[in-house]
Amino acid sequence: MDWVYNVPIKFHEYDLNEMKRRLNEFSGNILFIASKRVINTFSFEVSNFQVLNESISNPDVHTVQDILNQIKKPDLIIAIGGGSSIDLAKAISSLYEYKNNDILDLLKNKNYLDNTNSIPFIAVPTTAGTGSECTKWATIWDFDNNKKYSIDADYLYPNESWLVPKLTSTMDENLTLATGLDALAHAMESYWSVPSNKYTRVLARDSIRIIKKYLPLVLSDLDNLEYRQEMLMGSFFAGLAFSNTRTTASHSISYPLTMMFGINHGFAAALTLFEVLKRNWNYIAEKDLFLDAWDAKNLEDIKKWFDEVSNNRLKLSNFGVNKEDIPNIVKLATTSGRMDNNPIIFTEEEIEDILNSIY
């Protein structure tokens, strides 16, 4: 089967001091996106930049519209943060030219695809999970209508991505677990996705191997920079894999869990991961190599790892979901580009069975 692999980004791994030296090289009309906590914790000097230092989680259409109206168009964006901060940079890059239009209409009609004046940006992740530093898409939420939109354009790959392990050290145990599971979901779903190929599967297996070993270790020693560095590499390899394959059924089912119940994206994606794996198993290529990446003899070994690393938390009942909510989740669980990227398409009855099995 013919395939192509493309991630046109210049990646750098820096220690914190090297990163600060790079920041000092920039001047002019630059928009710096980072939370006050990140700026203060790492003593970033940002007086020369236009600073957007709000803490933003899951940017929605209203937030994006407000920010586009309040900022001056920059020549460059530097986004330091989790996936939401980097997604916000992508939204500004692609939508600023259209800020006088209705953002929701732009997302629905994809007018941003015609943008020839996008803003270059640098992505600097502070979590080890989202993979946003590797991809050309971003998620914008419409919570008013329980919808999720993807901005997706070839020009939205970051111009550069800086990998700084120290920046991930501020994550507490809960966020470390959630983002680690998100990276694992990217790797696993990439592995069995419709466009999966030998190259992306190598990257996915490397990611799985690293996360399987180091996520439990970092959860037991949150200040260990070696473990943080390994997890950042595990997330990076997962990002490289799914940047070319996208995700599948677990992510599709995760979106209503986040919209309706506010479940952190990493947990929402991981909740169904093992059940989807079981159902996809007969359609997965190179099964022996997949199990080898897990150092597992069978699927039950993988299930045991999920239960142990999460302390048996990956159940809907632990996240405020009631049994009677499941039919409403099912109605919103099929997302184009995600569910149809799975090797088998689940019916609503099968999705309901998956959700009941993890209640």
C-alpha positions in Angstrom: 0.0 0.0 0.0 1.3 3.5 -0.9 1.7 6.0 1.9 3.2 9.3 2.6 4.5 10.8 5.9 4.7 14.6 6.5 5.3 16.7 9.5 7.0 19.9 8.3 8.1 21.3 11.7 11.5 22.1 13.0 11.8 20.5 16.5 14.2 21.5 19.2 14.8 20.0 22.6 16.1 22.6 25.1 16.8 22.9 28.7 15.1 25.8 30.5 18.0 28.2 30.2 18.5 27.4 26.5 14.8 28.2 25.9 15.1 31.5 27.8 18.1 32.4 25.6 16.0 31.7 22.5 13.2 33.9 23.8 15.6 36.7 24.3 16.5 36.6 20.6 13.0 37.8 19.7 11.7 41.3 19.6 9.0 43.2 17.8 5.3 42.5 17.5 5.1 39.1 19.1 2.1 37.7 20.9 3.2 35.6 23.9 0.5 33.1 25.1 1.1 31.6 28.6 -0.6 31.5 31.9 0.5 33.8 34.7 1.4 30.7 36.7 3.8 29.5 33.9 5.3 33.0 33.5 5.9 33.4 37.2 7.0 29.8 38.0 9.8 29.9 35.3 10.5 33.7 35.5 10.0 34.4 31.8 10.9 37.9 30.8 8.0 39.0 28.6 8.0 42.8 28.8 8.9 43.1 25.1 5.9 41.0 24.1 2.2 41.5 23.7 1.1 39.0 26.4 -2.0 36.9 26.7 -1.7 35.4 30.1 -5.2 34.0 30.7 -5.6 30.4 31.8 -7.7 28.8 29.1 -9.0 25.3 29.0 -10.9 24.0 26.0 -11.2 27.3 24.1 -14.8 27.9 22.8 -16.1 30.1 20.1 -16.9 33.0 22.5 -13.4 33.0 24.0 -11.8 32.9 20.6 -14.0 35.8 19.3 -13.2 37.9 22.4 -9.5 37.4 22.1 -9.4 38.1 18.4 -11.1 41.4 19.1 -8.8 42.4 21.9 -5.3 41.7 20.4 -3.3 43.5 17.8 -2.3 41.2 14.9 1.1 39.9 15.7 4.0 39.0 13.4 4.7 35.8 15.4 2.9 33.9 18.2 4.8 32.0 20.9 2.4 29.7 22.8 3.6 28.0 26.0 1.1 25.7 27.6 -1.0 22.6 27.2 -3.0 21.7 24.2 -5.6 24.4 24.8 -2.9 27.2 24.6 -1.4 25.8 21.4 -4.9 25.3 19.9 -5.6 28.9 20.7 -2.4 30.0 18.9 -3.7 28.0 15.8 -7.1 29.6 16.1 -5.6 33.1 16.2 -3.2 32.2 13.3 -6.0 31.0 11.1 -8.9 33.2 12.0 -7.5 36.7 12.7 -8.0 37.8 9.1 -11.7 37.0 9.6 -12.2 38.5 13.1 -15.0 40.8 11.9 -17.0 37.7 10.8 -19.0 35.3 13.0 -16.5 32.7 14.2 -19.1 29.9 14.3 -19.9 30.5 10.6 -16.2 30.4 9.8 -15.8 27.1 11.5 -18.9 25.6 9.9 -18.0 26.7 6.4 -14.2 26.3 6.7 -13.6 29.7 5.1 -10.2 29.8 6.9 -8.9 27.4 4.4 -8.5 30.3 2.0 -6.3 32.3 4.4 -3.1 33.4 2.7 -2.1 35.6 5.6 -1.8 33.1 8.5 0.4 34.1 11.5 3.5 32.0 12.1 3.8 30.5 15.5 6.1 28.5 17.9 4.6 25.8 20.1 6.1 25.0 23.5 4.2 22.2 25.4 4.0 22.2 29.1 2.2 18.9 29.3 3.2 15.5 28.0 0.1 14.4 26.2 -1.7 16.5 23.7 0.7 16.3 20.8 -0.5 19.7 19.6 3.1 20.7 18.9 3.1 18.0 16.1 -0.2 18.6 14.3 -2.0 20.9 11.9 -5.3 21.0 13.6 -6.9 22.5 16.7 -10.2 22.0 18.6 -12.7 24.8 19.2 -15.8 24.0 21.3 -19.3 25.2 20.9 -20.7 24.4 24.3 -24.0 26.2 23.6 -24.9 23.6 21.0 -22.8 20.6 22.3 -20.6 20.6 19.2 -16.9 20.4 18.6 -15.1 21.9 15.6 -11.6 21.2 14.2 -9.7 23.9 12.5 -7.6 21.9 10.1 -5.2 23.4 7.5 -1.7 22.6 6.1 -0.5 26.0 7.1 -1.3 25.3 10.8 1.7 23.1 11.5 3.9 25.1 14.0 6.9 26.7 12.4 8.9 25.4 15.3 8.2 23.3 18.4 10.4 23.5 21.5 10.5 20.5 23.8 11.5 21.6 27.3 11.1 18.7 29.8 11.4 21.1 32.8 8.2 22.9 31.8 6.2 19.7 32.4 7.3 19.5 36.0 4.5 21.7 37.3 1.8 19.1 36.5 0.2 17.6 39.5 -0.5 13.8 39.8 -4.0 14.1 38.2 -2.9 16.1 35.2 0.2 14.0 34.7 -2.0 10.9 34.6 -4.6 12.5 32.3 -2.1 13.9 29.8 -0.1 10.6 29.8 -3.2 8.7 29.0 -4.1 11.1 26.2 -0.7 10.5 24.6 -1.2 6.8 25.0 -4.6 7.1 23.3 -3.0 8.9 20.4 -0.4 6.2 20.0 -2.9 3.3 20.3 -5.5 4.8 18.0 -2.9 5.7 15.5 -1.7 2.1 15.5 -5.1 0.7 14.5 -6.4 3.6 12.4 -7.4 3.2 8.8 -4.3 5.1 7.4 -1.9 3.3 9.8 1.3 2.2 8.1 4.6 0.6 9.0 6.2 4.0 9.7 3.5 5.4 12.0 3.3 2.0 13.8 7.0 2.2 14.6 6.4 5.6 16.2 3.3 4.4 18.0 5.0 1.4 19.4 7.9 3.5 20.7 5.4 5.8 22.3 3.6 2.9 23.9 6.8 1.3 25.2 7.9 4.6 26.8 4.6 5.5 28.4 3.9 2.0 29.6 7.2 2.1 31.5 7.5 5.7 32.6 3.9 6.8 33.4 3.8 4.7 36.6 7.3 5.9 37.5 6.6 9.6 37.1 3.3 9.2 39.0 5.4 7.9 41.9 8.1 10.6 41.7 6.6 13.8 40.2 9.8 15.8 40.6 12.0 13.3 38.6 13.2 15.2 35.5 14.5 12.1 33.8 11.0 10.5 34.0 9.5 13.8 32.8 11.8 13.9 29.8 10.9 10.3 28.9 7.2 11.1 29.1 7.7 14.1 26.9 9.4 11.9 24.3 6.6 9.4 24.6 4.0 12.1 23.9 6.2 13.4 21.1 6.4 10.1 19.3 2.6 9.7 19.7 2.1 13.1 18.2 4.3 12.3 15.2 2.3 9.1 14.7 -1.2 10.5 14.9 -0.3 13.7 13.1 -0.4 11.5 10.0 -3.2 9.1 10.9 -5.6 11.0 13.2 -7.5 9.3 16.0 -10.4 6.9 16.0 -13.4 5.7 18.0 -12.1 6.4 21.5 -11.6 10.1 20.7 -15.0 10.2 18.9 -16.8 8.9 22.0 -14.7 11.2 24.2 -16.1 14.5 22.8 -19.6 14.3 24.4 -18.0 13.2 27.6 -16.0 16.4 27.7 -18.9 18.6 26.4 -21.6 17.2 28.7 -19.7 16.4 31.9 -16.5 18.5 31.7 -14.3 15.3 31.8 -10.7 16.1 31.2 -9.9 15.2 27.6 -7.2 12.7 28.5 -9.5 10.8 30.8 -12.4 11.0 28.4 -10.3 9.5 25.6 -8.8 6.8 27.8 -12.1 5.6 29.4 -13.0 3.6 26.3 -9.5 2.8 25.1 -9.3 -0.8 26.2 -12.9 -1.7 25.2 -12.2 -0.3 21.7 -8.9 -2.2 21.6 -10.7 -5.5 22.3 -13.3 -4.9 19.5 -10.6 -3.8 17.0 -8.2 -6.6 17.8 -9.0 -8.8 14.8 -8.3 -5.8 12.5 -5.0 -4.7 14.0 -1.8 -5.1 11.9 1.4 -6.6 13.5 -0.3 -7.8 16.6 2.8 -9.5 17.9 4.8 -6.2 17.7 1.9 -4.4 19.4 2.0 -6.8 22.4 5.8 -6.6 22.4 5.6 -2.9 22.9 3.4 -3.5 25.9 5.7 -6.4 27.1 2.4 -8.2 27.3 1.4 -11.8 26.5 -2.3 -11.0 25.9 -4.9 -8.2 26.1 -5.6 -8.9 29.8 -2.0 -7.9 30.7 -2.8 -4.5 29.0 -6.1 -4.2 31.0 -4.2 -4.9 34.2 -1.8 -2.1 33.5 -4.7 0.4 32.8 -6.3 -0.6 36.1 -3.1 -0.3 38.1 -1.9 3.0 36.6 -5.3 4.6 37.0 -6.0 3.1 40.4 -9.3 1.7 38.8 -10.5 5.2 38.1 -11.4 4.6 34.4 -15.1 4.1 35.0 -17.9 6.5 33.9 -19.4 6.4 37.4 -16.2 8.0 38.8 -16.7 11.1 36.6 -20.3 12.1 37.4 -22.0 10.2 34.6 -25.2 8.4 35.4 -26.5 5.2 33.7 -29.5 7.2 32.3 -27.0 9.6 30.6 -25.6 6.9 28.3 -28.2 7.1 25.6 -27.7 10.9 25.2 -23.9 10.3 25.0 -24.4 7.7 22.3 -26.3 10.2 20.2 -23.3 12.6 20.1 -20.5 9.9 20.0 -20.1 9.6 16.2 -17.7 12.3 14.9 -16.8 12.3 11.2 -13.1 11.9 10.7 -12.8 10.0 14.0 -15.4 7.2 14.1 -15.0 6.4 10.4 -11.2 6.3 10.9 -11.7 3.3 13.1 -11.1 -0.1 11.3 -14.7 -1.0 12.1 -17.6 1.4 12.4 -19.5 0.9 15.7 -23.3 1.1 15.6 -25.1 3.1 18.3 -25.9 -0.3 20.0 -22.2 -1.2 20.1 -21.3 2.3 21.4 -23.9 1.9 24.1 -22.4 -1.5 25.0 -19.0 0.0 25.3 -20.2 2.7 27.6 -22.2 0.3 29.7 -19.1 -2.0 30.1 -17.1 0.9 31.6 -19.8 2.3 33.9 
